[in-house]
Amino acid sequence: MSSQHSQGWLSSTDRSRHGSKSALILVDLQNDFLPGGALPVPQGSEVISIANKLSLRFKHVIATLDWHPLNHASFAANYRARVPGEIVEINGVSQILWPTHCVQQTTGAQFAPGLDQSRISCVFHKGTDPEIDSYSGFYDNGHRRSTGLGEFLKERAIKELFVMGLATDYCVKFTVLDAVTLGFVTNVVRDGCRAVNLKSGDEQQSIEEMRMAGAAITDSDAVNPTGSTKSARQKEEC
């Protein structure tokens, strides 16, 4: 990871107050993470209405998508005698094995039904490298390659992020932790997230981890983005 990313690009003065521009980050609101999908997050469909409500308050609405090749290293089906939930090591990175999910160009990888996509100005794909997973919307799990999201936000002088989506204890958490490290004022919209909870208590532990890292925990009714507008969004170059 470059020194620019590791040190963050906002000064301590900027981080001490909310910036003039904000963005809503919608994490992995995809069919396979909803009830009936390949990797369902309990009550995952409940966050869609919250995403639609919040999208109206922001000029910049950005989405991430899991976008895996079929031979992805995180899929238990790609190993002999392995099952979802087992942990393996791939190129020095610990990896939980998952059911095959969000495969590129499949229905499971598409946005969830009912999500108002008209407000989304840019989409960033992650998990595209078959050799490493990418929970965060900013980097792969080894922090070896950027998705371009951080650079996109920096170019637009966006300083504050509101993050919601699926799932609290994986892709939301790691997106939030990277956002804080990069120097963004970062808010977790708690009622806009749902957790996998492979282990009891994972959700609460993740919330506390994000809070301890420096993220604020809020609810959708309290979201009041700075520099927002209710005018129609403009499609941006990703």
C-alpha positions as a printed Julia matrix, in Angstrom:
238×3 Matrix{Float64}:
   0.0     0.0     0.0
   1.32    3.41   -0.91
   2.29    5.97    1.71
  -0.52    8.17    0.44
  -3.05    5.51    1.37
  -1.43    4.44    4.62
  -1.14    7.99    5.98
  -4.48    9.27    4.68
  -4.9    12.34    2.55
  -6.82   14.64    4.91
  -5.03   16.8     7.46
  -5.8    16.43   11.17
  -7.62   19.77   10.98
  -9.85   18.45    8.19
 -10.54   15.26   10.14
 -11.59   17.25   13.2
 -14.65   18.66   11.47
 -17.08   17.39    8.89
 -16.02   18.14    5.34
 -17.97   20.15    2.8
 -18.86   17.09    0.74
 -20.32   13.74    1.72
 -21.03   10.44    0.02
 -23.29    7.5     0.75
 -21.59    4.12    0.25
 -23.96    1.2    -0.43
 -22.08   -2.02    0.25
 -22.99   -5.16   -1.71
 -26.77   -4.85   -1.96
 -26.95   -7.92   -4.19
 -29.35  -10.8    -4.76
 -27.05  -13.49   -3.39
 -26.91  -11.73   -0.01
 -30.7   -11.58    0.35
 -32.94  -14.35    1.73
 -33.08  -17.08   -0.91
 -29.66  -16.17   -2.29
 -26.5   -18.24   -2.32
 -25.1   -16.54    0.79
 -28.12  -15.0     2.51
 -27.65  -12.43    5.24
 -30.5   -12.74    7.76
 -33.02   -9.9     7.26
 -30.78   -8.53    4.52
 -33.72   -7.34    2.42
 -34.77   -4.96    5.21
 -31.98   -2.51    4.38
 -33.16   -1.8     0.83
 -35.82    0.7     1.87
 -33.26    2.45    4.06
 -30.84    2.7     1.14
 -33.57    4.25   -1.01
 -34.47    6.75    1.7
 -30.91    7.84    2.31
 -30.03    8.05   -1.38
 -32.4    11.0    -1.72
 -30.26   13.01    0.74
 -26.95   12.71   -1.1
 -25.42   14.13   -4.23
 -22.88   11.3    -4.32
 -24.27    7.77   -3.98
 -21.71    5.05   -4.64
 -22.2     1.3    -4.64
 -19.83   -1.63   -4.32
 -20.47   -5.06   -5.81
 -18.9    -8.41   -5.1
 -17.93   -9.52   -8.61
 -16.22  -12.89   -8.45
 -14.95  -15.11  -11.24
 -16.3   -18.66  -10.99
 -12.86  -20.01  -10.03
 -12.48  -17.65   -7.09
 -10.23  -18.84   -4.27
 -12.84  -18.0    -1.61
 -15.33  -20.58   -2.91
 -15.37  -23.87   -0.99
 -16.57  -25.62   -4.15
 -13.18  -24.97   -5.76
 -11.42  -27.26   -3.24
 -11.51  -30.97   -2.71
 -13.16  -31.97    0.58
 -13.64  -28.41    1.82
 -16.87  -26.89    3.11
 -18.06  -23.31    3.7
 -16.84  -21.9     6.98
 -13.43  -23.56    6.87
 -10.37  -21.31    6.91
  -7.47  -21.71    4.5
  -4.39  -19.64    3.71
  -3.97  -18.29    0.18
  -0.77  -16.5    -0.74
  -0.17  -15.58    2.89
  -3.7   -14.28    3.53
  -6.19  -16.08    5.77
  -9.4   -16.84    3.91
 -12.82  -18.05    5.08
 -14.36  -20.35    2.48
 -17.84  -19.34    1.31
 -20.56  -20.82   -0.85
 -20.22  -19.83   -4.49
 -21.8   -16.37   -4.69
 -21.96  -13.13   -6.69
 -20.38  -14.69   -9.78
 -19.82  -12.16  -12.53
 -22.73  -11.7   -14.95
 -25.11  -13.9   -12.93
 -28.46  -13.0   -11.41
 -27.01  -13.48   -7.94
 -24.5   -10.7    -8.53
 -27.12   -8.19   -9.64
 -28.45   -5.38   -7.47
 -31.26   -6.34   -5.12
 -34.82   -5.93   -6.41
 -36.38   -2.72   -5.22
 -33.11   -0.82   -4.91
 -33.4     2.6    -6.54
 -30.4     2.47   -8.84
 -31.21    5.85  -10.39
 -29.46    7.6    -7.5
 -26.23    5.58   -7.84
 -23.62    7.64   -9.66
 -20.8     5.1    -9.68
 -20.26    1.36   -9.03
 -17.01   -0.23   -7.88
 -16.45   -3.96   -8.36
 -14.39   -5.97   -5.89
 -13.25   -9.56   -5.52
 -12.43   -9.76   -9.22
  -8.99  -11.32   -8.7
  -9.44  -15.11   -8.46
  -6.47  -15.4    -6.1
  -7.62  -13.07   -3.31
 -10.88  -11.93   -1.78
 -11.91   -8.32   -1.25
 -14.23   -7.53    1.64
 -13.42   -3.83    1.6
 -14.72   -1.51   -1.07
 -11.26    0.1    -1.17
  -8.74   -2.78   -1.38
  -8.35   -6.52   -1.62
  -7.83   -8.38    1.65
  -4.05   -8.18    1.32
  -4.13   -4.42    0.61
  -2.16   -5.13   -2.54
  -4.48   -3.5    -5.06
  -6.92   -0.6    -4.87
 -10.39   -0.75   -6.37
 -10.1     2.94   -7.25
 -12.77    4.03   -4.77
 -10.39    6.0    -2.57
  -8.93    7.84   -5.54
 -12.42    8.57   -6.88
 -13.48   10.16   -3.58
 -10.26   12.13   -3.23
 -10.57   13.61   -6.72
 -14.0    14.96   -5.78
 -12.84   16.36   -2.42
 -15.33   14.14   -0.58
 -14.38   14.09    3.07
 -17.24   12.38    4.89
 -18.71    8.93    4.25
 -21.89    7.26    5.41
 -21.6     3.49    4.99
 -24.39    0.91    5.02
 -25.15   -2.47    3.49
 -24.23   -6.14    3.74
 -22.78   -7.49    5.8
 -21.92   -5.65    9.03
 -19.28   -8.13   10.13
 -17.46   -8.46    6.81
 -17.72   -6.1     3.85
 -19.21   -3.17    5.76
 -16.65   -3.5     8.55
 -13.61   -3.71    6.32
 -14.84   -0.87    4.1
 -15.27    1.29    7.2
 -11.87    0.4     8.66
 -10.15    1.3     5.4
 -12.14    4.53    5.13
 -10.98    5.59    8.6
  -7.37    4.7     7.78
  -7.59    6.82    4.64
  -8.65    9.81    6.72
 -12.34   10.06    5.87
 -14.83   11.17    8.48
 -16.7     7.87    8.58
 -20.19    7.05    9.79
 -21.79    3.61   10.03
 -25.55    3.64    9.44
 -26.3     0.83   11.84
 -29.97    0.24   10.98
 -28.93    0.1     7.31
 -26.71   -2.94    7.94
 -27.28   -6.62    8.7
 -24.75   -9.22    9.83
 -23.84  -12.77    8.83
 -23.01  -13.73   12.43
 -21.04  -16.89   11.71
 -20.32  -16.77   15.43
 -22.68  -15.4    18.04
 -21.79  -11.81   18.83
 -19.95  -11.08   15.58
 -22.23   -8.14   14.79
 -21.72   -6.35   18.09
 -18.01   -7.07   18.06
 -17.75   -5.54   14.59
 -19.68   -2.45   15.64
 -17.32   -1.96   18.55
 -14.27   -2.52   16.35
 -15.44    0.16   13.93
 -16.23    2.53   16.79
 -12.83    1.99   18.39
 -11.15    2.64   15.04
 -12.76    6.08   14.93
 -16.02    5.61   13.02
 -19.23    7.16   14.34
 -22.23    4.85   14.75
 -25.52    6.45   13.74
 -29.03    5.59   12.52
 -30.64    6.56    9.24
 -33.03    9.08   10.82
 -30.05   11.05   12.14
 -28.15   11.21    8.85
 -27.67   14.82    7.78
 -24.93   14.86    5.13
 -22.84   17.96    4.56
 -22.8    19.45    1.09
 -25.79   17.33    0.05
 -28.45   18.04   -2.51
 -31.8    16.49   -3.36
 -31.45   17.33   -7.04
 -31.17   14.51   -9.57
 -27.79   12.83   -9.49
 -25.32   13.09  -12.33
 -23.64    9.98  -13.67
 -19.93   10.14  -12.93
 -16.92    8.53  -14.55
 -15.68    5.71  -12.3
